[in-house]
């Protein structure tokens, strides 16, 4: 027998704590500030611009992850949307991490790597838990 996704549980799993979201935003703003105003040194032409674009994309994908999904009429589609956003964040984290490797050692690169590591940790810890909850919700619809 097929079951519907529990409404209350779906709402809870799709809502992120405001203090966590504020922490993500603060870390991302530090990254952007350092990437735009910092003294980035690279050996590759255009590498700093690519890094800035990756950081902007990371911010956009993170915003998409934490955005309300109430406008999506079906709970199942809300959960699928959240899983897709989580995957996009994970992919962007990986690409951004690779873009950081072209920076020459220095104060600015150390700051970027440190703040990025903190942001990545915040995201991956939360996503690991959320993705399991969302998968369980989707699995609850499958016939036993």
Phi, psi and omega per residue, in radians:
X1 nan 2.423 -3.125
X2 -1.588 2.392 -3.123
X3 -1.959 2.658 3.012
X4 -1.461 2.799 3.095
X5 -1.303 2.364 -3.140
X6 -1.114 2.168 -3.069
X7 -1.108 -0.856 -3.100
X8 -1.133 -0.743 -3.137
X9 -1.154 -0.680 3.103
X10 -1.065 -0.832 -3.134
X11 -1.032 -0.733 -3.128
X12 -1.150 -0.764 -3.081
X13 -1.265 -0.384 -3.139
X14 -1.596 -0.147 3.136
X15 -1.689 2.172 3.141
X16 -1.707 2.525 3.128
X17 -1.063 2.294 -3.112
X18 -1.004 -0.634 -3.135
X19 -1.191 -0.556 3.084
X20 -1.206 -0.779 3.110
X21 -1.084 -0.729 3.101
X22 -1.079 -0.676 3.102
X23 -1.136 -0.718 3.075
X24 -1.055 -0.824 -3.119
X25 -1.066 -0.747 -3.132
X26 -1.115 -0.761 3.123
X27 -1.129 -0.758 -3.134
X28 -1.112 -0.700 3.120
X29 -1.121 -0.655 3.054
X30 -1.090 -0.735 3.112
X31 -1.077 -0.812 -3.116
X32 -1.134 -0.716 3.125
X33 -1.080 -0.802 3.136
X34 -1.162 -0.660 -3.115
X35 -1.239 -0.582 -3.108
X36 -1.541 -0.774 -3.035
X37 -1.747 -0.235 -3.113
X38 -1.334 2.954 -3.135
X39 -1.659 1.410 -3.120
X40 -1.421 2.277 3.094
X41 -2.100 2.236 3.106
X42 -2.368 2.846 3.080
X43 -1.662 -0.217 -3.101
X44 -1.842 2.323 3.096
X45 -1.146 2.263 3.107
X46 1.486 -0.039 -3.092
X47 -1.156 -0.648 3.138
X48 -1.150 -0.693 3.106
X49 -1.137 -0.720 3.099
X50 -1.110 -0.690 3.102
X51 -1.087 -0.783 3.116
X52 -1.041 -0.728 3.115
X53 -1.120 -0.693 3.117
X54 -1.135 -0.702 3.119
X55 -1.167 -0.675 3.083
X56 -1.108 -0.770 3.106
X57 -1.072 -0.699 3.101
X58 -1.060 -0.747 3.092
X59 -1.096 -0.740 3.130
X60 -1.133 -0.755 3.140
X61 -1.182 -0.644 3.114
X62 -1.174 -0.715 3.097
X63 -1.067 -0.727 3.108
X64 -1.089 -0.650 3.131
X65 -1.088 -0.774 -3.031
X66 -1.586 -0.044 -3.122
X67 -1.154 2.555 3.078
X68 -1.083 2.530 -3.141
X69 -2.023 0.326 -3.116
X70 -1.080 -0.441 -3.116
X71 -1.250 -0.281 3.108
X72 -1.444 2.098 -2.985
X73 -1.162 -0.595 -3.070
X74 -1.791 2.297 -3.117
X75 -1.019 -0.707 3.141
X76 -1.035 -0.743 3.139
X77 -1.193 -0.567 3.058
X78 -1.074 -0.785 -3.125
X79 -1.160 -0.744 3.111
X80 -1.094 -0.665 3.100
X81 -1.112 -0.730 3.119
X82 -1.128 -0.720 3.104
X83 -1.116 -0.706 3.106
X84 -1.122 -0.714 3.119
X85 -1.140 -0.679 3.117
X86 -1.118 -0.728 3.102
X87 -1.101 -0.727 3.120
X88 -1.095 -0.688 3.096
X89 -1.123 -0.782 3.137
X90 -1.056 -0.762 3.129
X91 -1.106 -0.754 -3.127
X92 -1.183 -0.624 3.049
X93 -1.031 -0.759 -3.125
X94 -1.132 -0.788 -3.139
X95 -1.159 -0.688 3.132
X96 -1.161 -0.713 3.112
X97 -1.051 -0.714 3.099
X98 -1.133 -0.664 3.140
X99 -1.165 -0.507 3.124
X100 -1.235 -0.383 -3.076
X101 -1.239 -0.263 -3.116
X102 -1.503 -0.071 3.122
X103 -1.297 2.430 3.025
X104 -1.275 2.600 3.097
X105 -1.013 2.478 3.128
X106 2.941 3.086 -3.094
X107 -1.049 -0.776 -3.106
X108 -1.170 -0.752 -3.140
X109 -1.164 -0.620 3.085
X110 -1.095 -0.771 3.135
X111 -1.102 -0.809 3.131
X112 -1.039 -0.821 -3.124
X113 -1.128 -0.667 3.128
X114 -1.158 -0.871 -3.116
X115 -1.158 -0.698 3.099
X116 -1.078 -0.746 3.112
X117 -1.052 -0.705 3.094
X118 -1.137 -0.787 3.134
X119 -1.109 -0.777 3.117
X120 -1.041 -0.760 3.116
X121 -1.079 -0.763 3.111
X122 -1.042 -0.784 -3.096
X123 -1.210 -0.858 -3.051
X124 -1.174 -0.632 3.101
X125 -1.080 -0.830 -3.115
X126 -1.211 -0.736 -3.109
X127 -1.121 -0.658 3.133
X128 -1.016 -0.784 3.130
X129 -1.195 -0.809 -3.090
X130 -1.136 -0.754 -3.117
X131 -1.066 -0.655 3.096
X132 -1.150 -0.735 3.110
X133 -1.105 -0.784 -3.127
X134 -1.139 -0.698 3.101
X135 -1.108 -0.714 3.110
X136 -1.097 -0.708 3.102
X137 -1.073 -0.768 3.130
X138 -1.166 -0.694 3.120
X139 -1.146 -0.462 -3.128
X140 -1.154 -0.267 3.106
X141 -1.512 -0.288 -3.065
X142 -1.338 2.487 3.134
X143 -1.126 2.310 -3.129
X144 -1.270 nan nan
